[in-house]
């Protein structure tokens, strides 16, 4: 198994400002190795019927992923729409592009 690229996972921390309003602070993690996989036709149809458009499917080491809601891959920002366990020690992250034109 060869890693074909890198991805940066983006975590969010919620806190309250001086007036008690919730504020999200994002932290972009370091680049971690990943393997890009094709989004399957069945997976695409199921996601689209639920209102999502899966644009990218990446496999990373399970120890690197801690439920981050967003990621940066090839200079594009993605929202994590689904994850699944893969073979031992890996997790698959499916993302939807955030900035569609």
trRosetta pair geometry for C-beta under 8 A, 3 or more apart (Angstrom, degrees):
i j d omega theta_ij theta_ji phi_ij phi_ji
1 35 6.6 -61 -180 -73 99 153
2 35 7.2 121 89 -106 48 108
3 6 7.9 47 161 -73 121 61
3 33 3.7 -17 -155 179 157 117
3 34 6.3 94 -152 52 95 18
3 35 5.8 -104 -120 -65 49 77
4 34 7.3 -55 55 97 72 62
4 35 5.5 84 12 -129 97 55
4 36 5.5 -83 75 18 131 89
5 33 7.6 144 88 -151 33 55
5 34 5.6 -30 77 65 80 90
5 35 7.9 141 32 -100 77 22
5 36 6.1 33 20 -27 125 108
5 73 7.2 77 124 -159 136 93
5 74 7.0 -32 -168 -58 150 93
6 31 3.9 28 163 178 137 107
6 32 6.3 146 -154 67 82 27
6 33 5.9 -51 -99 -95 73 39
6 34 6.3 121 -130 14 21 92
7 31 7.1 138 62 -150 20 65
7 32 6.1 -34 63 61 73 81
7 34 4.5 35 -3 -17 111 147
7 58 5.7 65 -46 179 154 166
7 60 6.6 -94 50 -74 128 129
7 71 5.4 5 176 178 113 125
7 72 6.9 159 -165 78 63 52
7 73 4.7 -19 -114 -90 93 95
7 93 7.9 176 133 63 167 140
8 28 5.3 24 155 -177 127 98
8 29 5.7 176 -166 69 75 69
8 30 6.9 -129 -120 127 90 14
8 31 5.5 -50 -71 -90 88 57
8 32 7.4 131 -96 11 40 78
8 71 6.4 157 82 -162 49 70
8 72 4.3 -3 57 52 103 104
8 73 7.7 -169 27 -66 64 52
9 28 7.8 157 85 -154 36 54
9 29 4.8 5 62 34 80 129
9 32 7.1 -2 -7 18 101 126
9 64 7.2 153 -8 150 140 90
9 65 6.6 173 -95 -114 157 66
9 66 7.8 121 132 36 151 75
9 68 4.0 124 173 46 106 162
9 70 7.7 136 -166 89 53 50
9 71 5.1 -33 -108 -104 52 92
10 26 5.5 -1 -179 -169 108 111
10 27 7.0 160 -157 78 60 41
10 28 5.1 -25 -102 -100 84 67
10 29 7.1 -147 -80 5 33 81
10 68 5.7 136 67 177 39 121
10 69 7.2 -61 90 66 86 67
10 70 4.0 -27 63 83 120 97
10 71 6.0 -168 8 -86 87 32
10 72 6.6 84 -39 -20 112 89
10 77 7.8 0 -3 -142 150 97
11 26 7.1 154 80 -152 42 58
11 27 5.1 -15 61 60 92 95
11 29 6.8 69 -8 -40 99 105
11 66 7.2 -4 -93 81 125 105
11 68 4.7 -86 -79 -114 67 96
11 69 7.6 98 -131 17 38 77
12 24 5.0 -19 -165 -165 114 110
12 25 7.0 141 -157 70 59 43
12 26 5.5 -30 -97 -96 72 68
12 27 7.8 178 -83 18 26 74
12 68 7.8 125 -1 -151 73 67
12 69 5.8 -17 3 28 119 123
12 70 7.6 76 -39 12 105 105
13 24 7.2 141 70 -157 40 57
13 25 4.8 -23 61 61 94 97
13 26 8.0 180 19 -81 72 23
13 27 7.0 38 -8 -9 108 112
14 22 5.5 -11 -168 -165 107 107
14 23 7.2 149 -152 75 58 39
14 24 5.6 -30 -95 -97 70 68
14 25 7.9 177 -83 18 22 74
15 22 7.4 147 81 -148 24 60
15 23 5.8 -29 70 63 73 89
15 25 6.7 8 16 -4 109 115
16 20 5.1 -13 -174 -144 129 38
16 21 6.5 137 -152 63 74 28
16 22 5.9 -48 -94 -91 66 46
16 23 6.9 121 -129 12 17 87
17 20 7.2 -57 65 12 63 15
17 21 5.1 -8 35 57 107 85
17 23 5.2 78 -45 -24 96 130
26 70 7.5 -21 -137 50 127 133
28 72 6.7 12 -141 1 121 130
29 32 7.2 -1 119 -22 119 110
29 68 7.3 -97 -5 -84 127 157
32 60 6.0 57 115 -146 124 124
32 61 7.4 -114 171 32 126 97
32 64 4.7 129 -169 -159 162 145
33 60 7.4 147 91 -129 55 79
33 61 7.8 52 69 -11 91 103
34 58 4.5 -6 179 -172 134 115
34 59 6.4 146 -165 68 75 47
34 60 4.9 -39 -105 -79 89 87
34 73 7.4 -60 61 -119 155 117
35 58 6.9 140 69 -161 45 62
35 59 4.3 -18 58 56 101 105
35 60 7.9 -177 20 -67 72 43
36 56 6.9 -64 -137 -162 100 95
36 57 7.1 104 -164 76 59 61
36 58 5.8 -35 -99 -101 57 73
36 73 8.0 130 -90 180 109 136
37 57 4.6 -63 72 103 90 110
37 58 7.2 166 17 -98 82 21
37 59 6.0 63 -20 -22 119 105
37 92 7.1 -41 35 -135 140 115
38 57 6.8 5 99 45 15 127
39 43 5.8 -126 -177 88 76 121
39 44 5.4 94 136 -68 110 97
39 54 4.8 164 -140 116 142 116
39 55 7.3 -137 -32 171 151 5
39 56 7.2 -119 -48 -120 114 8
39 57 4.9 152 -79 -22 71 119
39 94 7.0 96 -113 -136 104 106
40 43 4.2 88 62 10 92 108
40 44 6.7 -152 94 -11 46 86
41 44 5.6 -54 -149 33 30 115
41 45 6.6 27 155 -17 64 104
42 45 5.9 -55 -149 36 32 109
42 46 6.3 29 156 -16 66 108
43 46 5.9 -57 -146 39 29 109
43 47 6.2 27 157 -17 65 110
43 54 6.3 -37 134 41 102 160
43 57 7.8 49 114 -80 157 141
43 94 7.3 -140 168 -113 130 151
44 47 6.0 -60 -147 39 26 109
44 48 6.2 23 158 -18 64 111
44 54 5.9 -123 -105 50 64 109
45 48 5.8 -57 -143 38 28 109
45 49 6.4 29 158 -21 63 105
46 49 5.9 -56 -152 33 29 111
46 50 6.8 16 152 -8 62 109
47 50 5.9 -68 -156 43 33 105
47 52 4.2 -75 177 81 93 106
47 53 6.9 141 125 -96 115 15
47 54 4.7 70 72 -21 173 105
47 81 6.8 76 -146 124 121 142
47 82 7.3 -113 -101 -10 114 137
47 94 7.5 -131 -91 147 147 144
48 51 7.6 81 -169 -52 33 9
48 52 6.7 -104 -80 71 33 54
48 53 6.4 48 -96 -94 83 62
52 81 4.9 122 -150 -164 145 153
52 82 7.9 116 126 -22 169 107
52 96 5.6 -116 -167 -71 91 143
53 96 5.4 104 68 -137 68 107
53 97 7.5 -41 94 31 111 85
54 57 6.7 32 168 -60 120 92
54 81 6.4 -128 -91 60 80 136
54 82 7.5 -39 -96 29 120 116
54 94 4.9 -34 -135 179 119 114
54 95 7.2 100 -148 66 67 29
54 96 6.2 -76 -99 -78 35 79
55 78 6.6 -144 64 -117 116 116
55 95 6.2 -52 58 100 88 75
55 96 5.7 108 3 -132 99 38
55 97 4.6 36 -2 -25 167 92
56 73 6.0 174 151 77 168 150
56 76 7.9 143 -29 88 144 129
56 78 5.9 -82 41 -96 123 158
56 94 7.3 165 88 -154 51 48
56 95 4.7 -10 62 57 97 101
56 97 7.8 95 -7 -57 102 79
57 92 6.2 0 -176 -176 94 106
57 93 7.4 165 -154 83 46 46
57 94 5.1 -12 -104 -104 79 76
57 95 7.7 -174 -77 19 35 71
58 71 7.7 -119 37 119 148 162
58 73 6.5 -150 -58 -101 145 152
58 92 7.2 158 83 -156 38 58
58 93 5.0 -16 64 59 91 95
58 95 7.2 13 7 -1 106 113
59 86 5.7 18 -135 -24 112 169
59 90 5.3 13 -178 179 102 127
59 91 7.3 166 -149 83 60 34
59 92 5.2 -30 -94 -98 76 70
59 93 7.7 171 -87 16 25 73
60 64 5.0 -95 155 72 118 128
60 65 5.5 120 85 -42 124 111
60 90 6.9 157 84 -151 27 78
60 91 6.2 -22 65 62 76 83
60 93 6.5 8 12 -3 110 117
61 64 4.7 89 69 -2 88 107
61 65 7.6 174 88 -4 49 87
61 89 6.0 -30 -144 158 80 89
61 90 6.1 -65 -109 -102 37 62
61 91 7.7 31 134 18 16 83
62 65 6.3 -70 -149 41 36 99
62 85 7.8 16 -95 -129 123 78
62 89 5.6 -135 12 -171 109 38
62 90 6.0 -142 -37 -105 84 7
62 91 4.8 105 -98 -25 71 102
63 89 7.7 -21 -12 -160 94 82
65 68 6.8 -112 -152 16 70 95
65 83 7.2 160 154 -133 149 143
65 91 5.1 -99 43 63 147 140
65 93 6.6 -172 -115 -61 145 123
67 83 8.0 -107 -105 -2 60 155
68 71 6.6 98 107 -68 122 84
68 80 6.7 117 96 -16 66 144
69 79 6.7 -20 159 -151 80 74
69 80 5.7 -140 -161 34 34 106
70 77 6.3 -4 -176 -173 117 94
70 78 6.6 157 -158 83 67 49
70 79 5.7 -39 -102 -106 79 50
70 80 6.5 -135 -80 -9 24 86
70 98 7.3 10 -134 -53 116 139
71 77 7.6 160 85 -153 38 52
71 78 5.2 -17 63 61 85 99
71 80 6.4 78 -8 -59 104 95
71 93 6.8 77 -15 136 155 147
71 95 6.0 -97 48 -92 113 149
72 75 7.2 4 -177 -115 99 17
72 76 7.1 155 -154 73 59 36
72 77 5.8 -30 -98 -96 72 62
72 78 7.6 167 -91 17 23 80
73 76 6.0 -31 71 61 67 87
73 78 6.1 -4 21 0 108 126
73 95 7.1 144 14 52 133 157
76 97 6.0 -47 171 -124 122 98
76 99 7.5 -140 -153 46 77 100
77 97 7.4 93 80 -156 56 58
77 98 4.5 -38 104 31 102 127
77 99 6.2 71 50 -3 105 102
78 95 3.1 44 157 165 136 133
78 96 6.2 138 -160 60 83 30
78 97 5.9 -49 -102 -92 76 39
78 98 6.4 -165 -108 -21 19 88
79 95 6.4 148 68 -156 35 80
79 96 5.1 -24 58 61 92 90
79 98 5.5 109 -30 -78 92 93
80 83 6.7 6 178 -50 119 96
80 93 5.7 -59 -127 -166 106 104
80 94 7.3 101 -157 72 62 50
80 95 5.6 -47 -95 -97 47 81
81 94 5.6 -62 64 103 89 94
81 95 6.5 136 7 -126 86 27
81 96 4.9 59 -33 -14 130 109
82 93 7.9 156 88 -158 51 42
82 94 4.3 3 61 49 93 119
83 91 5.7 4 -174 172 111 113
83 92 6.6 156 -158 81 56 56
83 93 5.4 -16 -104 -103 87 62
83 94 7.2 -161 -77 17 37 77
84 91 7.1 163 81 -162 35 70
84 92 4.9 -10 59 55 86 106
84 94 7.9 36 1 -14 97 107
85 90 7.8 112 -172 88 54 60
85 91 6.1 -49 -111 -111 43 73
85 92 7.8 15 91 15 6 85
86 90 4.0 -44 72 98 118 105
86 91 6.0 179 8 -106 94 15
86 92 5.0 106 -55 -33 113 92
87 90 5.6 32 62 36 67 116
97 100 5.5 106 103 -67 114 85
